[in-house]
Amino acid sequence: MTRLRLLLLLSCISSMTILPAQLPDSCSASPLVREHYLNSAKIIALRQMLGDSVWTDSVQVPATLYNPVLNALSAVYNATSYPERDTVTKCLDIQAFPPWAIGGGNNIVLDTVAAGVTLTYHVGWGDCPAGCIFDRSWTFLIKPDCSVEFVGVAGDPLTSEVTCSSTSDCTTKPLCLPWLQDTIQNYAAQYPDCQQLSSGIHVTLHQDFNSVPVIGIHVFIGIDASFTEFFYCNGDYIGSCQITIAGSDCMPDNVSDYFDFATDTIWDCSRPLPTAENCGVTATRTPNVATISFQLSPNPATAGQTLVQANFGVRTRGRLSVFDVLGKSILEKTFEADQLAETLDFGSQKPGIYFVRLDTGKQVYTRKLLIIKP
């Protein structure tokens, strides 16, 4: 009976989104937001399926179960009048914890109440592999008309161990990231020919490495070629691939004569844009944590020179490298120091975007450098 009531309440929330007499629909969200919470919606729906004989032979979570949950998650995301909403969606970016996972951590729990359903967002910290010592939670009531009410907060006070994440902004509105806007503008300036194709420049979002969001910037250089650069949400450069267009209406027939199938990434325009995996970019590390001070000054650089400064705290041996947007090495040198102060001269390089990388053997730190005309 409880399960039936839950399904009826969730179905009510789902159906209210299409009634013309309703108040402005707060259960709707952009495709990016819904994609961001899709996995959590499926996990929460899966919990309702576990132990229910109706779903014993199911091999996937049906949309009839997870779509209403996704609507409820979207309603909380849209409840911008509550500062607590910012805490759970933007700062902490809390997602549902899979029932098969071991340990503890962030989680979203759905319950039924007389007035609708509640979503309780949990954040855990302190030895979470063993189940988390501390926990704090925020509960929201989602009513059948899709309106949201903040119910309350409970648990331990937050400590410095719980920090904000930029993942939510990255995955729900990546084009709002300033570094990404700058990068796209510079690609457009460097490759004006890409405008001969209606496609131009595409930005794609992937969950490639350990479910860490990865942004791909796909640039059409001309009628037969393009490239894709891959970045983490914080702007750290991961890698790139050059692409030969081979298919649909993106190429003349004779271009196929110039393929190097051993080294080229071949792409058919009728398919989704290449991912990092397609391109052989197989980084498995998560975005770099700024454990060292690493600065480029000036940046942008107008005189063709920039000063690389880094403070490692202890004597460190590593390599300093500079790459262009196509991954071509411009400079490489080794160093051994506890502090680095190296002036790089780009006088012979064209204006554009470059990547300065410090590899200490244990971690890799990357900064984007913009060279502009004086």
Salt bridges, closest charged atoms under 4 A:
ASP52 OD2 - ARG3 NE 2.73
ASP86 OD1 - ARG85 NH1 2.73
ASP93 OD1 - HIS36 NE2 2.73
ASP135 OD2 - HIS122 ND1 3.21
GLU149 OE1 - LYS143 NZ 3.50
ASP169 OD1 - LYS90 NZ 2.86
ASP169 OD1 - LYS173 NZ 3.89
GLU332 OE1 - ARG319 NH1 3.04
GLU336 OE2 - ARG315 NE 3.83
GLU336 OE1 - ARG317 NH2 3.35
GLU342 OE2 - LYS333 NZ 2.66
